[in-house]
Amino acid sequence: MKTRLKNALVTTRNAARSIPGKVAMIGVGTIATASAAMASDAGGSAASAAFKSLQDQGSSMASEAWPVVTAIVGSLLAIGLFKKFANKAT
C-alpha cells in the first residue's frame, strides 16, 4: 500500500512538472471544484438569491440612467446641429 501511494505521488509530481500535466491538473481541479459547488444545495440557493438581488439592482439603476443618457445625447445632437447651421450662416 505504501509503495502504491509513493508511486502515485511520484507520478503526480512528474506530471505536474510538464505543461500538459499542469493543464490537466488545473482542469481536474476546476471540474472537482465545480462539482462540489453544484452538489451543495444550501450554497446554491443563497447564491441564486444574491444574483437575483444584484440583477434587480442593476435593472433599477439602468432605468434611472436612461433619462440622463437621453438628455446627454439630445444635447450633443443639438450642439452639433447648432454648429452646422452656424457655420453655414457665416
PyMOL Python script that loads the backbone (N, CA, C, O; Angstrom):
from pymol import cmd

cmd.read_pdbstr("""\
ATOM      1  N   MET A   1       0.819  -1.189   0.000  1.00  0.00           N
ATOM      2  CA  MET A   1       0.000   0.000   0.000  1.00  0.00           C
ATOM      3  C   MET A   1       0.866   1.257   0.000  1.00  0.00           C
ATOM      4  O   MET A   1       0.579   2.222  -0.708  1.00  0.00           O
ATOM      5  N   LYS A   2       1.936   1.232   0.808  1.00  0.00           N
ATOM      6  CA  LYS A   2       2.816   2.387   0.881  1.00  0.00           C
ATOM      7  C   LYS A   2       3.510   2.637  -0.451  1.00  0.00           C
ATOM      8  O   LYS A   2       3.648   3.786  -0.872  1.00  0.00           O
ATOM      9  N   THR A   3       3.944   1.580  -1.115  1.00  0.00           N
ATOM     10  CA  THR A   3       4.648   1.763  -2.376  1.00  0.00           C
ATOM     11  C   THR A   3       3.701   2.273  -3.457  1.00  0.00           C
ATOM     12  O   THR A   3       4.111   3.062  -4.308  1.00  0.00           O
ATOM     13  N   ARG A   4       2.442   1.837  -3.439  1.00  0.00           N
ATOM     14  CA  ARG A   4       1.468   2.346  -4.410  1.00  0.00           C
ATOM     15  C   ARG A   4       1.254   3.841  -4.224  1.00  0.00           C
ATOM     16  O   ARG A   4       1.219   4.598  -5.193  1.00  0.00           O
ATOM     17  N   LEU A   5       1.114   4.252  -2.986  1.00  0.00           N
ATOM     18  CA  LEU A   5       0.916   5.663  -2.692  1.00  0.00           C
ATOM     19  C   LEU A   5       2.142   6.475  -3.090  1.00  0.00           C
ATOM     20  O   LEU A   5       2.029   7.572  -3.637  1.00  0.00           O
ATOM     21  N   LYS A   6       3.300   5.923  -2.810  1.00  0.00           N
ATOM     22  CA  LYS A   6       4.539   6.608  -3.168  1.00  0.00           C
ATOM     23  C   LYS A   6       4.667   6.715  -4.691  1.00  0.00           C
ATOM     24  O   LYS A   6       5.060   7.759  -5.212  1.00  0.00           O
ATOM     25  N   ASN A   7       4.336   5.641  -5.397  1.00  0.00           N
ATOM     26  CA  ASN A   7       4.399   5.668  -6.855  1.00  0.00           C
ATOM     27  C   ASN A   7       3.394   6.660  -7.429  1.00  0.00           C
ATOM     28  O   ASN A   7       3.701   7.364  -8.391  1.00  0.00           O
ATOM     29  N   ALA A   8       2.204   6.724  -6.853  1.00  0.00           N
ATOM     30  CA  ALA A   8       1.205   7.678  -7.320  1.00  0.00           C
ATOM     31  C   ALA A   8       1.673   9.106  -7.088  1.00  0.00           C
ATOM     32  O   ALA A   8       1.455   9.980  -7.928  1.00  0.00           O
ATOM     33  N   LEU A   9       2.314   9.343  -5.951  1.00  0.00           N
ATOM     34  CA  LEU A   9       2.834  10.667  -5.650  1.00  0.00           C
ATOM     35  C   LEU A   9       3.943  11.058  -6.619  1.00  0.00           C
ATOM     36  O   LEU A   9       3.990  12.202  -7.072  1.00  0.00           O
ATOM     37  N   VAL A  10       4.826  10.135  -6.941  1.00  0.00           N
ATOM     38  CA  VAL A  10       5.908  10.406  -7.882  1.00  0.00           C
ATOM     39  C   VAL A  10       5.339  10.670  -9.270  1.00  0.00           C
ATOM     40  O   VAL A  10       5.790  11.583  -9.962  1.00  0.00           O
ATOM     41  N   THR A  11       4.358   9.884  -9.680  1.00  0.00           N
ATOM     42  CA  THR A  11       3.738  10.081 -10.987  1.00  0.00           C
ATOM     43  C   THR A  11       3.052  11.435 -11.075  1.00  0.00           C
ATOM     44  O   THR A  11       3.161  12.130 -12.085  1.00  0.00           O
ATOM     45  N   THR A  12       2.352  11.806 -10.021  1.00  0.00           N
ATOM     46  CA  THR A  12       1.677  13.104  -9.986  1.00  0.00           C
ATOM     47  C   THR A  12       2.690  14.241 -10.023  1.00  0.00           C
ATOM     48  O   THR A  12       2.488  15.232 -10.725  1.00  0.00           O
ATOM     49  N   ARG A  13       3.765  14.104  -9.279  1.00  0.00           N
ATOM     50  CA  ARG A  13       4.804  15.129  -9.255  1.00  0.00           C
ATOM     51  C   ARG A  13       5.444  15.280 -10.627  1.00  0.00           C
ATOM     52  O   ARG A  13       5.686  16.401 -11.075  1.00  0.00           O
ATOM     53  N   ASN A  14       5.723  14.162 -11.303  1.00  0.00           N
ATOM     54  CA  ASN A  14       6.314  14.221 -12.636  1.00  0.00           C
ATOM     55  C   ASN A  14       5.341  14.839 -13.644  1.00  0.00           C
ATOM     56  O   ASN A  14       5.754  15.593 -14.525  1.00  0.00           O
ATOM     57  N   ALA A  15       4.061  14.522 -13.516  1.00  0.00           N
ATOM     58  CA  ALA A  15       3.059  15.083 -14.421  1.00  0.00           C
ATOM     59  C   ALA A  15       2.911  16.582 -14.196  1.00  0.00           C
ATOM     60  O   ALA A  15       2.679  17.338 -15.140  1.00  0.00           O
ATOM     61  N   ALA A  16       3.047  17.011 -12.941  1.00  0.00           N
ATOM     62  CA  ALA A  16       2.895  18.433 -12.617  1.00  0.00           C
ATOM     63  C   ALA A  16       4.062  19.276 -13.139  1.00  0.00           C
ATOM     64  O   ALA A  16       3.953  20.499 -13.224  1.00  0.00           O
ATOM     65  N   ARG A  17       5.152  18.640 -13.480  1.00  0.00           N
ATOM     66  CA  ARG A  17       6.305  19.390 -13.980  1.00  0.00           C
ATOM     67  C   ARG A  17       6.183  19.714 -15.470  1.00  0.00           C
ATOM     68  O   ARG A  17       6.843  20.634 -15.952  1.00  0.00           O
ATOM     69  N   SER A  18       5.362  18.982 -16.195  1.00  0.00           N
ATOM     70  CA  SER A  18       5.213  19.249 -17.620  1.00  0.00           C
ATOM     71  C   SER A  18       4.019  20.167 -17.859  1.00  0.00           C
ATOM     72  O   SER A  18       3.105  20.221 -17.036  1.00  0.00           O
ATOM     73  N   ILE A  19       4.020  20.879 -18.963  1.00  0.00           N
ATOM     74  CA  ILE A  19       2.932  21.823 -19.283  1.00  0.00           C
ATOM     75  C   ILE A  19       1.607  21.087 -19.466  1.00  0.00           C
ATOM     76  O   ILE A  19       0.608  21.504 -18.881  1.00  0.00           O
ATOM     77  N   PRO A  20       1.555  19.994 -20.264  1.00  0.00           N
ATOM     78  CA  PRO A  20       0.271  19.305 -20.398  1.00  0.00           C
ATOM     79  C   PRO A  20      -0.221  18.740 -19.068  1.00  0.00           C
ATOM     80  O   PRO A  20      -1.424  18.685 -18.813  1.00  0.00           O
ATOM     81  N   GLY A  21       0.707  18.328 -18.236  1.00  0.00           N
ATOM     82  CA  GLY A  21       0.319  17.818 -16.920  1.00  0.00           C
ATOM     83  C   GLY A  21      -0.274  18.913 -16.051  1.00  0.00           C
ATOM     84  O   GLY A  21      -1.237  18.678 -15.322  1.00  0.00           O
ATOM     85  N   LYS A  22       0.298  20.110 -16.126  1.00  0.00           N
ATOM     86  CA  LYS A  22      -0.243  21.240 -15.367  1.00  0.00           C
ATOM     87  C   LYS A  22      -1.633  21.595 -15.849  1.00  0.00           C
ATOM     88  O   LYS A  22      -2.531  21.872 -15.053  1.00  0.00           O
ATOM     89  N   VAL A  23      -1.805  21.584 -17.181  1.00  0.00           N
ATOM     90  CA  VAL A  23      -3.116  21.892 -17.740  1.00  0.00           C
ATOM     91  C   VAL A  23      -4.141  20.849 -17.289  1.00  0.00           C
ATOM     92  O   VAL A  23      -5.268  21.190 -16.927  1.00  0.00           O
ATOM     93  N   ALA A  24      -3.740  19.584 -17.314  1.00  0.00           N
ATOM     94  CA  ALA A  24      -4.644  18.517 -16.897  1.00  0.00           C
ATOM     95  C   ALA A  24      -4.998  18.656 -15.419  1.00  0.00           C
ATOM     96  O   ALA A  24      -6.154  18.462 -15.043  1.00  0.00           O
ATOM     97  N   MET A  25      -4.022  18.988 -14.579  1.00  0.00           N
ATOM     98  CA  MET A  25      -4.295  19.125 -13.148  1.00  0.00           C
ATOM     99  C   MET A  25      -5.219  20.308 -12.875  1.00  0.00           C
ATOM    100  O   MET A  25      -6.092  20.227 -12.011  1.00  0.00           O
ATOM    101  N   ILE A  26      -5.030  21.413 -13.614  1.00  0.00           N
ATOM    102  CA  ILE A  26      -5.911  22.564 -13.453  1.00  0.00           C
ATOM    103  C   ILE A  26      -7.321  22.197 -13.883  1.00  0.00           C
ATOM    104  O   ILE A  26      -8.293  22.565 -13.223  1.00  0.00           O
ATOM    105  N   GLY A  27      -7.435  21.469 -14.993  1.00  0.00           N
ATOM    106  CA  GLY A  27      -8.752  21.051 -15.475  1.00  0.00           C
ATOM    107  C   GLY A  27      -9.459  20.145 -14.491  1.00  0.00           C
ATOM    108  O   GLY A  27     -10.644  20.328 -14.216  1.00  0.00           O
ATOM    109  N   VAL A  28      -8.746  19.173 -13.961  1.00  0.00           N
ATOM    110  CA  VAL A  28      -9.342  18.254 -12.991  1.00  0.00           C
ATOM    111  C   VAL A  28      -9.734  19.005 -11.726  1.00  0.00           C
ATOM    112  O   VAL A  28     -10.796  18.755 -11.156  1.00  0.00           O
ATOM    113  N   GLY A  29      -8.884  19.922 -11.288  1.00  0.00           N
ATOM    114  CA  GLY A  29      -9.208  20.702 -10.088  1.00  0.00           C
ATOM    115  C   GLY A  29     -10.432  21.580 -10.294  1.00  0.00           C
ATOM    116  O   GLY A  29     -11.269  21.717  -9.402  1.00  0.00           O
ATOM    117  N   THR A  30     -10.528  22.180 -11.493  1.00  0.00           N
ATOM    118  CA  THR A  30     -11.687  23.023 -11.799  1.00  0.00           C
ATOM    119  C   THR A  30     -12.963  22.200 -11.823  1.00  0.00           C
ATOM    120  O   THR A  30     -13.982  22.604 -11.264  1.00  0.00           O
ATOM    121  N   ILE A  31     -12.903  21.050 -12.466  1.00  0.00           N
ATOM    122  CA  ILE A  31     -14.086  20.180 -12.536  1.00  0.00           C
ATOM    123  C   ILE A  31     -14.476  19.703 -11.137  1.00  0.00           C
ATOM    124  O   ILE A  31     -15.661  19.662 -10.805  1.00  0.00           O
ATOM    125  N   ALA A  32     -13.499  19.348 -10.326  1.00  0.00           N
ATOM    126  CA  ALA A  32     -13.809  18.889  -8.970  1.00  0.00           C
ATOM    127  C   ALA A  32     -14.423  20.006  -8.135  1.00  0.00           C
ATOM    128  O   ALA A  32     -15.359  19.770  -7.371  1.00  0.00           O
ATOM    129  N   THR A  33     -13.902  21.215  -8.277  1.00  0.00           N
ATOM    130  CA  THR A  33     -14.443  22.348  -7.527  1.00  0.00           C
ATOM    131  C   THR A  33     -15.857  22.679  -7.982  1.00  0.00           C
ATOM    132  O   THR A  33     -16.740  22.933  -7.163  1.00  0.00           O
ATOM    133  N   ALA A  34     -16.066  22.673  -9.296  1.00  0.00           N
ATOM    134  CA  ALA A  34     -17.402  22.968  -9.816  1.00  0.00           C
ATOM    135  C   ALA A  34     -18.398  21.900  -9.400  1.00  0.00           C
ATOM    136  O   ALA A  34     -19.545  22.209  -9.078  1.00  0.00           O
ATOM    137  N   SER A  35     -17.969  20.654  -9.405  1.00  0.00           N
ATOM    138  CA  SER A  35     -18.865  19.571  -8.995  1.00  0.00           C
ATOM    139  C   SER A  35     -19.235  19.707  -7.524  1.00  0.00           C
ATOM    140  O   SER A  35     -20.388  19.503  -7.144  1.00  0.00           O
ATOM    141  N   ALA A  36     -18.266  20.049  -6.712  1.00  0.00           N
ATOM    142  CA  ALA A  36     -18.547  20.216  -5.289  1.00  0.00           C
ATOM    143  C   ALA A  36     -19.470  21.405  -5.047  1.00  0.00           C
ATOM    144  O   ALA A  36     -20.347  21.354  -4.184  1.00  0.00           O
ATOM    145  N   ALA A  37     -19.268  22.478  -5.816  1.00  0.00           N
ATOM    146  CA  ALA A  37     -20.122  23.652  -5.652  1.00  0.00           C
ATOM    147  C   ALA A  37     -21.545  23.372  -6.105  1.00  0.00           C
ATOM    148  O   ALA A  37     -22.500  23.847  -5.491  1.00  0.00           O
ATOM    149  N   MET A  38     -21.692  22.597  -7.185  1.00  0.00           N
ATOM    150  CA  MET A  38     -23.027  22.279  -7.676  1.00  0.00           C
ATOM    151  C   MET A  38     -23.738  21.275  -6.787  1.00  0.00           C
ATOM    152  O   MET A  38     -24.968  21.223  -6.760  1.00  0.00           O
ATOM    153  N   ALA A  39     -22.966  20.476  -6.057  1.00  0.00           N
ATOM    154  CA  ALA A  39     -23.569  19.442  -5.222  1.00  0.00           C
ATOM    155  C   ALA A  39     -24.229  20.021  -3.978  1.00  0.00           C
ATOM    156  O   ALA A  39     -25.167  19.426  -3.447  1.00  0.00           O
ATOM    157  N   SER A  40     -23.762  21.161  -3.509  1.00  0.00           N
ATOM    158  CA  SER A  40     -24.325  21.719  -2.283  1.00  0.00           C
ATOM    159  C   SER A  40     -25.566  22.541  -2.608  1.00  0.00           C
ATOM    160  O   SER A  40     -25.497  23.512  -3.362  1.00  0.00           O
ATOM    161  N   ASP A  41     -26.683  22.154  -2.042  1.00  0.00           N
ATOM    162  CA  ASP A  41     -27.940  22.860  -2.289  1.00  0.00           C
ATOM    163  C   ASP A  41     -28.040  24.143  -1.488  1.00  0.00           C
ATOM    164  O   ASP A  41     -28.608  25.124  -1.968  1.00  0.00           O
ATOM    165  N   ALA A  42     -27.507  24.157  -0.292  1.00  0.00           N
ATOM    166  CA  ALA A  42     -27.642  25.326   0.569  1.00  0.00           C
ATOM    167  C   ALA A  42     -26.925  26.533  -0.022  1.00  0.00           C
ATOM    168  O   ALA A  42     -27.457  27.643  -0.005  1.00  0.00           O
ATOM    169  N   GLY A  43     -25.733  26.325  -0.538  1.00  0.00           N
ATOM    170  CA  GLY A  43     -24.981  27.424  -1.121  1.00  0.00           C
ATOM    171  C   GLY A  43     -25.584  27.897  -2.431  1.00  0.00           C
ATOM    172  O   GLY A  43     -25.506  29.084  -2.750  1.00  0.00           O
ATOM    173  N   GLY A  44     -26.181  27.001  -3.191  1.00  0.00           N
ATOM    174  CA  GLY A  44     -26.757  27.363  -4.472  1.00  0.00           C
ATOM    175  C   GLY A  44     -27.940  28.291  -4.335  1.00  0.00           C
ATOM    176  O   GLY A  44     -28.081  29.231  -5.117  1.00  0.00           O
ATOM    177  N   SER A  45     -28.792  28.046  -3.358  1.00  0.00           N
ATOM    178  CA  SER A  45     -29.965  28.898  -3.203  1.00  0.00           C
ATOM    179  C   SER A  45     -29.565  30.286  -2.706  1.00  0.00           C
ATOM    180  O   SER A  45     -30.165  31.283  -3.107  1.00  0.00           O
ATOM    181  N   ALA A  46     -28.575  30.357  -1.853  1.00  0.00           N
ATOM    182  CA  ALA A  46     -28.106  31.662  -1.378  1.00  0.00           C
ATOM    183  C   ALA A  46     -27.445  32.436  -2.512  1.00  0.00           C
ATOM    184  O   ALA A  46     -27.654  33.641  -2.650  1.00  0.00           O
ATOM    185  N   ALA A  47     -26.649  31.747  -3.319  1.00  0.00           N
ATOM    186  CA  ALA A  47     -26.010  32.411  -4.448  1.00  0.00           C
ATOM    187  C   ALA A  47     -27.046  32.848  -5.474  1.00  0.00           C
ATOM    188  O   ALA A  47     -26.936  33.921  -6.067  1.00  0.00           O
ATOM    189  N   SER A  48     -28.037  32.016  -5.673  1.00  0.00           N
ATOM    190  CA  SER A  48     -29.106  32.363  -6.611  1.00  0.00           C
ATOM    191  C   SER A  48     -29.860  33.603  -6.142  1.00  0.00           C
ATOM    192  O   SER A  48     -30.174  34.481  -6.945  1.00  0.00           O
ATOM    193  N   ALA A  49     -30.145  33.673  -4.862  1.00  0.00           N
ATOM    194  CA  ALA A  49     -30.839  34.847  -4.309  1.00  0.00           C
ATOM    195  C   ALA A  49     -29.964  36.094  -4.411  1.00  0.00           C
ATOM    196  O   ALA A  49     -30.465  37.183  -4.687  1.00  0.00           O
ATOM    197  N   ALA A  50     -28.670  35.938  -4.190  1.00  0.00           N
ATOM    198  CA  ALA A  50     -27.761  37.080  -4.281  1.00  0.00           C
ATOM    199  C   ALA A  50     -27.693  37.605  -5.715  1.00  0.00           C
ATOM    200  O   ALA A  50     -27.710  38.816  -5.935  1.00  0.00           O
ATOM    201  N   PHE A  51     -27.617  36.700  -6.685  1.00  0.00           N
ATOM    202  CA  PHE A  51     -27.568  37.146  -8.075  1.00  0.00           C
ATOM    203  C   PHE A  51     -28.894  37.749  -8.516  1.00  0.00           C
ATOM    204  O   PHE A  51     -28.907  38.679  -9.322  1.00  0.00           O
ATOM    205  N   LYS A  52     -29.994  37.242  -8.010  1.00  0.00           N
ATOM    206  CA  LYS A  52     -31.299  37.821  -8.330  1.00  0.00           C
ATOM    207  C   LYS A  52     -31.384  39.246  -7.785  1.00  0.00           C
ATOM    208  O   LYS A  52     -31.874  40.144  -8.470  1.00  0.00           O
ATOM    209  N   SER A  53     -30.914  39.454  -6.567  1.00  0.00           N
ATOM    210  CA  SER A  53     -30.899  40.790  -5.975  1.00  0.00           C
ATOM    211  C   SER A  53     -29.998  41.729  -6.771  1.00  0.00           C
ATOM    212  O   SER A  53     -30.344  42.888  -6.998  1.00  0.00           O
ATOM    213  N   LEU A  54     -28.850  41.224  -7.190  1.00  0.00           N
ATOM    214  CA  LEU A  54     -27.923  42.026  -7.992  1.00  0.00           C
ATOM    215  C   LEU A  54     -28.539  42.398  -9.337  1.00  0.00           C
ATOM    216  O   LEU A  54     -28.364  43.518  -9.817  1.00  0.00           O
ATOM    217  N   GLN A  55     -29.253  41.466  -9.936  1.00  0.00           N
ATOM    218  CA  GLN A  55     -29.924  41.735 -11.206  1.00  0.00           C
ATOM    219  C   GLN A  55     -31.006  42.796 -11.038  1.00  0.00           C
ATOM    220  O   GLN A  55     -31.149  43.679 -11.884  1.00  0.00           O
ATOM    221  N   ASP A  56     -31.770  42.712  -9.949  1.00  0.00           N
ATOM    222  CA  ASP A  56     -32.810  43.710  -9.694  1.00  0.00           C
ATOM    223  C   ASP A  56     -32.206  45.103  -9.499  1.00  0.00           C
ATOM    224  O   ASP A  56     -32.729  46.092 -10.014  1.00  0.00           O
ATOM    225  N   GLN A  57     -31.103  45.170  -8.753  1.00  0.00           N
ATOM    226  CA  GLN A  57     -30.447  46.460  -8.534  1.00  0.00           C
ATOM    227  C   GLN A  57     -29.903  47.031  -9.837  1.00  0.00           C
ATOM    228  O   GLN A  57     -30.005  48.233 -10.081  1.00  0.00           O
ATOM    229  N   GLY A  58     -29.327  46.173 -10.673  1.00  0.00           N
ATOM    230  CA  GLY A  58     -28.817  46.627 -11.961  1.00  0.00           C
ATOM    231  C   GLY A  58     -29.928  47.143 -12.858  1.00  0.00           C
ATOM    232  O   GLY A  58     -29.761  48.146 -13.551  1.00  0.00           O
ATOM    233  N   SER A  59     -31.052  46.459 -12.842  1.00  0.00           N
ATOM    234  CA  SER A  59     -32.183  46.896 -13.661  1.00  0.00           C
ATOM    235  C   SER A  59     -32.709  48.248 -13.195  1.00  0.00           C
ATOM    236  O   SER A  59     -33.028  49.109 -14.015  1.00  0.00           O
ATOM    237  N   SER A  60     -32.798  48.435 -11.886  1.00  0.00           N
ATOM    238  CA  SER A  60     -33.300  49.718 -11.373  1.00  0.00           C
ATOM    239  C   SER A  60     -32.311  50.850 -11.685  1.00  0.00           C
ATOM    240  O   SER A  60     -32.730  51.962 -12.008  1.00  0.00           O
ATOM    241  N   MET A  61     -31.014  50.578 -11.590  1.00  0.00           N
ATOM    242  CA  MET A  61     -30.022  51.609 -11.929  1.00  0.00           C
ATOM    243  C   MET A  61     -30.076  51.959 -13.404  1.00  0.00           C
ATOM    244  O   MET A  61     -29.956  53.127 -13.773  1.00  0.00           O
ATOM    245  N   ALA A  62     -30.257  50.954 -14.249  1.00  0.00           N
ATOM    246  CA  ALA A  62     -30.340  51.214 -15.688  1.00  0.00           C
ATOM    247  C   ALA A  62     -31.579  52.037 -16.021  1.00  0.00           C
ATOM    248  O   ALA A  62     -31.524  52.930 -16.867  1.00  0.00           O
ATOM    249  N   SER A  63     -32.693  51.741 -15.362  1.00  0.00           N
ATOM    250  CA  SER A  63     -33.910  52.511 -15.644  1.00  0.00           C
ATOM    251  C   SER A  63     -33.777  53.956 -15.149  1.00  0.00           C
ATOM    252  O   SER A  63     -34.379  54.861 -15.725  1.00  0.00           O
ATOM    253  N   GLU A  64     -33.003  54.178 -14.098  1.00  0.00           N
ATOM    254  CA  GLU A  64     -32.768  55.540 -13.619  1.00  0.00           C
ATOM    255  C   GLU A  64     -31.765  56.284 -14.498  1.00  0.00           C
ATOM    256  O   GLU A  64     -31.781  57.515 -14.537  1.00  0.00           O
ATOM    257  N   ALA A  65     -30.906  55.571 -15.195  1.00  0.00           N
ATOM    258  CA  ALA A  65     -29.879  56.211 -16.008  1.00  0.00           C
ATOM    259  C   ALA A  65     -30.384  56.618 -17.387  1.00  0.00           C
ATOM    260  O   ALA A  65     -29.813  57.525 -17.993  1.00  0.00           O
ATOM    261  N   TRP A  66     -31.428  55.985 -17.903  1.00  0.00           N
ATOM    262  CA  TRP A  66     -31.895  56.294 -19.256  1.00  0.00           C
ATOM    263  C   TRP A  66     -32.282  57.756 -19.457  1.00  0.00           C
ATOM    264  O   TRP A  66     -31.924  58.317 -20.492  1.00  0.00           O
ATOM    265  N   PRO A  67     -32.982  58.402 -18.545  1.00  0.00           N
ATOM    266  CA  PRO A  67     -33.281  59.822 -18.770  1.00  0.00           C
ATOM    267  C   PRO A  67     -32.023  60.683 -18.882  1.00  0.00           C
ATOM    268  O   PRO A  67     -31.979  61.619 -19.681  1.00  0.00           O
ATOM    269  N   VAL A  68     -31.022  60.376 -18.101  1.00  0.00           N
ATOM    270  CA  VAL A  68     -29.772  61.135 -18.149  1.00  0.00           C
ATOM    271  C   VAL A  68     -29.068  60.896 -19.485  1.00  0.00           C
ATOM    272  O   VAL A  68     -28.569  61.835 -20.105  1.00  0.00           O
ATOM    273  N   VAL A  69     -29.030  59.653 -19.917  1.00  0.00           N
ATOM    274  CA  VAL A  69     -28.366  59.321 -21.182  1.00  0.00           C
ATOM    275  C   VAL A  69     -29.073  60.008 -22.342  1.00  0.00           C
ATOM    276  O   VAL A  69     -28.416  60.572 -23.217  1.00  0.00           O
ATOM    277  N   THR A  70     -30.397  59.970 -22.362  1.00  0.00           N
ATOM    278  CA  THR A  70     -31.117  60.611 -23.466  1.00  0.00           C
ATOM    279  C   THR A  70     -30.916  62.126 -23.450  1.00  0.00           C
ATOM    280  O   THR A  70     -30.824  62.745 -24.510  1.00  0.00           O
ATOM    281  N   ALA A  71     -30.848  62.722 -22.273  1.00  0.00           N
ATOM    282  CA  ALA A  71     -30.610  64.162 -22.196  1.00  0.00           C
ATOM    283  C   ALA A  71     -29.230  64.519 -22.732  1.00  0.00           C
ATOM    284  O   ALA A  71     -29.083  65.504 -23.457  1.00  0.00           O
ATOM    285  N   ILE A  72     -28.229  63.737 -22.387  1.00  0.00           N
ATOM    286  CA  ILE A  72     -26.864  63.998 -22.852  1.00  0.00           C
ATOM    287  C   ILE A  72     -26.773  63.827 -24.366  1.00  0.00           C
ATOM    288  O   ILE A  72     -26.202  64.675 -25.052  1.00  0.00           O
ATOM    289  N   VAL A  73     -27.329  62.744 -24.887  1.00  0.00           N
ATOM    290  CA  VAL A  73     -27.279  62.504 -26.330  1.00  0.00           C
ATOM    291  C   VAL A  73     -28.052  63.588 -27.072  1.00  0.00           C
ATOM    292  O   VAL A  73     -27.600  64.078 -28.107  1.00  0.00           O
ATOM    293  N   GLY A  74     -29.214  63.960 -26.548  1.00  0.00           N
ATOM    294  CA  GLY A  74     -30.002  65.016 -27.188  1.00  0.00           C
ATOM    295  C   GLY A  74     -29.271  66.341 -27.207  1.00  0.00           C
ATOM    296  O   GLY A  74     -29.303  67.052 -28.212  1.00  0.00           O
ATOM    297  N   SER A  75     -28.611  66.683 -26.113  1.00  0.00           N
ATOM    298  CA  SER A  75     -27.884  67.950 -26.072  1.00  0.00           C
ATOM    299  C   SER A  75     -26.677  67.927 -27.011  1.00  0.00           C
ATOM    300  O   SER A  75     -26.368  68.942 -27.637  1.00  0.00           O
ATOM    301  N   LEU A  76     -25.993  66.792 -27.119  1.00  0.00           N
ATOM    302  CA  LEU A  76     -24.864  66.698 -28.044  1.00  0.00           C
ATOM    303  C   LEU A  76     -25.334  66.829 -29.492  1.00  0.00           C
ATOM    304  O   LEU A  76     -24.670  67.468 -30.309  1.00  0.00           O
ATOM    305  N   LEU A  77     -26.471  66.228 -29.805  1.00  0.00           N
ATOM    306  CA  LEU A  77     -27.020  66.376 -31.158  1.00  0.00           C
ATOM    307  C   LEU A  77     -27.420  67.824 -31.428  1.00  0.00           C
ATOM    308  O   LEU A  77     -27.185  68.341 -32.520  1.00  0.00           O
ATOM    309  N   ALA A  78     -28.022  68.478 -30.438  1.00  0.00           N
ATOM    310  CA  ALA A  78     -28.416  69.874 -30.606  1.00  0.00           C
ATOM    311  C   ALA A  78     -27.194  70.764 -30.807  1.00  0.00           C
ATOM    312  O   ALA A  78     -27.226  71.667 -31.644  1.00  0.00           O
ATOM    313  N   ILE A  79     -26.133  70.532 -30.069  1.00  0.00           N
ATOM    314  CA  ILE A  79     -24.906  71.313 -30.225  1.00  0.00           C
ATOM    315  C   ILE A  79     -24.324  71.096 -31.615  1.00  0.00           C
ATOM    316  O   ILE A  79     -23.886  72.045 -32.267  1.00  0.00           O
ATOM    317  N   GLY A  80     -24.322  69.849 -32.065  1.00  0.00           N
ATOM    318  CA  GLY A  80     -23.805  69.557 -33.399  1.00  0.00           C
ATOM    319  C   GLY A  80     -24.614  70.243 -34.486  1.00  0.00           C
ATOM    320  O   GLY A  80     -24.043  70.781 -35.434  1.00  0.00           O
ATOM    321  N   LEU A  81     -25.937  70.231 -34.361  1.00  0.00           N
ATOM    322  CA  LEU A  81     -26.781  70.906 -35.354  1.00  0.00           C
ATOM    323  C   LEU A  81     -26.574  72.415 -35.311  1.00  0.00           C
ATOM    324  O   LEU A  81     -26.532  73.070 -36.353  1.00  0.00           O
ATOM    325  N   PHE A  82     -26.445  72.966 -34.106  1.00  0.00           N
ATOM    326  CA  PHE A  82     -26.211  74.403 -33.964  1.00  0.00           C
ATOM    327  C   PHE A  82     -24.914  74.806 -34.663  1.00  0.00           C
ATOM    328  O   PHE A  82     -24.872  75.799 -35.390  1.00  0.00           O
ATOM    329  N   LYS A  83     -23.843  74.015 -34.433  1.00  0.00           N
ATOM    330  CA  LYS A  83     -22.562  74.312 -35.070  1.00  0.00           C
ATOM    331  C   LYS A  83     -22.675  74.231 -36.588  1.00  0.00           C
ATOM    332  O   LYS A  83     -22.116  75.062 -37.304  1.00  0.00           O
ATOM    333  N   LYS A  84     -23.395  73.235 -37.071  1.00  0.00           N
ATOM    334  CA  LYS A  84     -23.540  73.056 -38.515  1.00  0.00           C
ATOM    335  C   LYS A  84     -24.258  74.244 -39.142  1.00  0.00           C
ATOM    336  O   LYS A  84     -23.814  74.780 -40.158  1.00  0.00           O
ATOM    337  N   PHE A  85     -25.358  74.648 -38.541  1.00  0.00           N
ATOM    338  CA  PHE A  85     -26.119  75.782 -39.092  1.00  0.00           C
ATOM    339  C   PHE A  85     -25.393  77.114 -38.899  1.00  0.00           C
ATOM    340  O   PHE A  85     -25.513  78.016 -39.728  1.00  0.00           O
ATOM    341  N   ALA A  86     -24.633  77.235 -37.791  1.00  0.00           N
ATOM    342  CA  ALA A  86     -23.871  78.462 -37.570  1.00  0.00           C
ATOM    343  C   ALA A  86     -22.765  78.608 -38.603  1.00  0.00           C
ATOM    344  O   ALA A  86     -22.494  79.712 -39.074  1.00  0.00           O
ATOM    345  N   ASN A  87     -22.128  77.503 -38.954  1.00  0.00           N
ATOM    346  CA  ASN A  87     -21.072  77.554 -39.969  1.00  0.00           C
ATOM    347  C   ASN A  87     -21.628  77.853 -41.356  1.00  0.00           C
ATOM    348  O   ASN A  87     -20.971  78.517 -42.157  1.00  0.00           O
ATOM    349  N   LYS A  88     -22.825  77.373 -41.642  1.00  0.00           N
ATOM    350  CA  LYS A  88     -23.436  77.647 -42.948  1.00  0.00           C
ATOM    351  C   LYS A  88     -23.915  79.087 -43.042  1.00  0.00           C
ATOM    352  O   LYS A  88     -23.943  79.666 -44.128  1.00  0.00           O
ATOM    353  N   ALA A  89     -24.287  79.658 -41.924  1.00  0.00           N
ATOM    354  CA  ALA A  89     -24.808  81.029 -41.920  1.00  0.00           C
ATOM    355  C   ALA A  89     -23.687  82.054 -42.096  1.00  0.00           C
ATOM    356  O   ALA A  89     -23.931  83.162 -42.574  1.00  0.00           O
ATOM    357  N   THR A  90     -22.474  81.697 -41.718  1.00  0.00           N
ATOM    358  CA  THR A  90     -21.379  82.669 -41.834  1.00  0.00           C
ATOM    359  C   THR A  90     -20.636  82.565 -43.124  1.00  0.00           C
ATOM    360  O   THR A  90     -19.692  83.320 -43.355  1.00  0.00           O
TER     361      THR A  90
END
""", "prot")
cmd.dss("prot")
cmd.show_as("cartoon", "prot")
cmd.util.cbc("prot")
cmd.orient("prot")
